[in-house]
Amino acid sequence: MAWQSFVAMGDSFTEGLNDAYPDGTFRGWADLVAARLAVDSGPDFGYANLAVRGKLFGQVVDEQLEPALAMKPGLVSFAAGGNDSLRPRVDPYALVARMEQVVAQVRGAGADMILFRFADVTVNLPAMLGRRAAVLNDGAKMIGDKYGAYVIDLFADDAFRHPHMWAPDRLHLSPAGHRRVAGHVLNALGVGCDDQWMLVPPRPEPTPWLLARGADLRWAREHLAPWVGRHLRGHSSGDHVTAKRPRLAPMTGDIAA
């Protein structure tokens, strides 16, 4: 099937953090998917990416759903809730209920939809986050089955337990991680991808205990502490950041892997 337009909704996962273009902006899995879809659809293919880092689930819905629907896209991706899972008072079941409302609206407008079961975050982060993410993952599967959405099951892919798939902050994907996500999406859509995107290098040897603890301390100082500081001040990494592709536009420029 050749879609004529694709709108991506979400947070840093979909904005493409840590997969940088030469100019310092971000590419990520959604740009890679859009570029491949444009090959089949031709020069009139339109792509918009409304995702902004740091956004909570409710912010993604409130700020991005209406603009996405107004573009009347053929294909929509929705990925949100990761930032909520970092907060101890989040109710993941309420997020699942709202996710269903979003999917019902998008599918009711005639668009196909992509949802995600997220990779196992407990590889890098505390297990309590995994319990919250599991509720979102199970909800995405249930909703996807109910409404006929494409559900991309990253949780079932053990390759995301490989450190090469993650950026130094242990929360965002590396360039290799984004390519693997793009490969999963394109394969699910029946389009196919560059085989290189699905390759995973051998796992590194275990890090000696003392070196591992030193790495943990550096991570806490360089990544965890700044996040906690922003959270306590009520700030977000997405403050003053706008969507990189707020309107449907043709794919141009170099997005090569």
Disulfide bonds with the S-S distance in Angstrom:
none
